[in-house]
């Protein structure tokens, strides 16, 4: 199985588009009764992010898919995953093409302003992928002075690199030699393997899968930013749905079912915060 990209929202484009969506603050929320009547919970995702949501033999599978089965069971409905271009996933949510977004969407200040989130269901802290040969040379952010970094357009890594660059310079360093932006993470991994960049920022869970798929080729440097998680996103007005999902996630943590899924799909149990992080 090859590792596919974890994508993040095109922050600038989505941020500018969302305020133009009419009537968001006054729209009537979707009720649980309506979802039950429809027989399904429609879930927006980008099916290109192993092991959260991806295609295998033409079918969307992954951690999110199996977790959604558990979340939907008490409602007596089926999850229906709808593959969507990540750049427009939030506008599509508000256009009611689906009821929620579940594809490891991490918390950012901008997203918290635009969607309603559940409590965390997966880790989404940032880490740095480097070549295994550089493991003794790049151990902390300070070792990135004078090096070329790769980020995906619109990802949390793109936002984080600005903070890292500022930190390097404030400490008297030269900062990055260059920051190269890619449309997807796999392209950045190729550039890393070819020596065109020195590191790629992405979430720890995703990079762990990259290491698994290419043993001995890469290494990971942790501590690239503060702890963060992913939640399920819904329209701001859909408070009943968000409350229901929060209750179910708490129950799955209490009975251990969510951790069993994590061990199956990631090989380890994640530390999940009980509340949405406060992002300034």
Secondary structure, 3 states (H helix, E strand, C coil): CCCCCCCCCCHHHHHHHHCCCCCHHHCCCCCHHHHHHHCEEEEEECCEECCCEEEECCEEECHHHHHHHHHHHCCCCEEEEEECCHHHHHHHHHCCCCCEEEEEEECCHHHHHHCEECCCCEECCEEEEEEHHHCCCCCCHHHHCCCEEEEECCCHHHHHHHHHHHHHHHCCCCCCCEEEEECCHHHHHHHHHCCCCCEEEEEHHHHHHHHHHCCCCEEEECCCCCCCEEEEEECCCCHHHHHHHHHHHHHHHHCCHHHHHHHHHCCCCCCCCCCCCCCC
